[in-house]
Structure formats: structure tokens, C-alpha cells
Amino acid sequence: MSTITIPIPDEDLRFLESWTRDQGTTVEEFFTREASNLRRQLQAPLHPAVIRATEVIRGDIDEKKEYLDYMERQHA
């Protein structure tokens, strides 16, 4: 396991020490868990519903023109 040193404002460190103590953990365990969670989330495949939703907004249209056309139809 590797070890790192990071600068953190004293006020933030005091907050983290108090908060993690209340949670029954340590600042070190908190950062270790958060780094692991971030890695897992970023490496996980996207949910199929998210992939389907990416096609909702097309990239080959002129958004401004579409909006103005829509507004003209609504207020004609």
C-alpha cells in the first residue's frame, strides 16, 4: 500500500477528524474508501438507460434554429 501526504487547511482537517470520529472511522480510512469508490464508479460501464438517453439530443441539428422555429409555431 502506498502513502501520500497532502496539504489541507487546518480548519478542514479538524472538521474531517471530528466528522470521521463521529462516523466511527478515520480520515485515512475515509480518503481510502472515497478513492476506491471513485475508481469503481469511473470504471463501471454505463447503465443501458443512460446509453439510450444519450441519443435523445442529436448532435447534427441547429439548436437555435430549431428553438426559433418551435417558438414561431407556438406563437403563430
Secondary structure per residue as TSV (DSSP state, phi and psi in degrees):
chain	resnum	aa	ss	phi	psi
A	1	M	-	360.0	138.8
A	2	S	-	-91.7	160.0
A	3	T	-	-125.8	138.2
A	4	I	-	-126.6	159.1
A	5	T	-	-121.6	128.0
A	6	I	-	-126.3	140.6
A	7	P	-	-77.3	137.6
A	8	I	-	-146.4	136.8
A	9	P	-	-56.9	142.9
A	10	D	H	-54.2	-42.2
A	11	E	H	-61.3	-42.8
A	12	D	H	-66.3	-40.0
A	13	L	H	-65.1	-43.4
A	14	R	H	-59.8	-42.0
A	15	F	H	-60.7	-49.1
A	16	L	H	-61.5	-41.0
A	17	E	H	-62.8	-43.0
A	18	S	H	-66.8	-46.8
A	19	W	H	-64.0	-46.4
A	20	T	H	-67.1	-35.3
A	21	R	H	-61.1	-43.4
A	22	D	H	-62.8	-28.5
A	23	Q	T	-86.7	-4.0
A	24	G	T	78.0	29.3
A	25	T	S	-138.6	-168.4
A	26	T	-	-123.9	165.6
A	27	V	H	-60.0	-41.6
A	28	E	H	-62.9	-44.8
A	29	E	H	-64.9	-37.0
A	30	F	H	-60.8	-50.5
A	31	F	H	-65.5	-37.6
A	32	T	H	-62.1	-45.7
A	33	R	H	-65.3	-42.7
A	34	E	H	-65.0	-39.5
A	35	A	H	-64.0	-41.0
A	36	S	H	-65.5	-43.9
A	37	N	H	-60.4	-43.5
A	38	L	H	-61.8	-45.7
A	39	R	H	-59.6	-46.8
A	40	R	H	-62.5	-43.1
A	41	Q	H	-64.3	-41.7
A	42	L	H	-73.8	-24.8
A	43	Q	H	-91.3	-13.7
A	44	A	S	-74.3	143.8
A	45	P	-	-68.0	152.6
A	46	L	-	-67.8	146.2
A	47	H	-	-64.0	142.9
A	48	P	H	-55.3	-33.4
A	49	A	H	-65.3	-35.2
A	50	V	H	-69.2	-41.7
A	51	I	H	-61.9	-43.6
A	52	R	H	-62.8	-37.7
A	53	A	H	-68.2	-21.8
A	54	T	T	-66.3	-18.3
A	55	E	T	-92.5	2.0
A	56	V	S	-68.1	-42.0
A	57	I	S	-103.3	113.6
A	58	R	-	-79.1	148.6
A	59	G	S	-94.9	-3.2
A	60	D	S	-105.7	25.2
A	61	I	S	-120.6	159.3
A	62	D	-	-91.5	99.0
A	63	E	H	-58.3	-42.8
A	64	K	H	-62.5	-45.2
A	65	K	H	-63.2	-43.9
A	66	E	H	-59.4	-43.5
A	67	Y	H	-63.9	-46.8
A	68	L	H	-64.3	-40.0
A	69	D	H	-61.7	-43.4
A	70	Y	H	-61.5	-47.1
A	71	M	H	-63.2	-38.3
A	72	E	H	-63.5	-42.5
A	73	R	H	-65.4	-37.9
A	74	Q	H	-69.9	-30.6
A	75	H	T	-114.1	18.4
A	76	A	-	-81.8	360.0
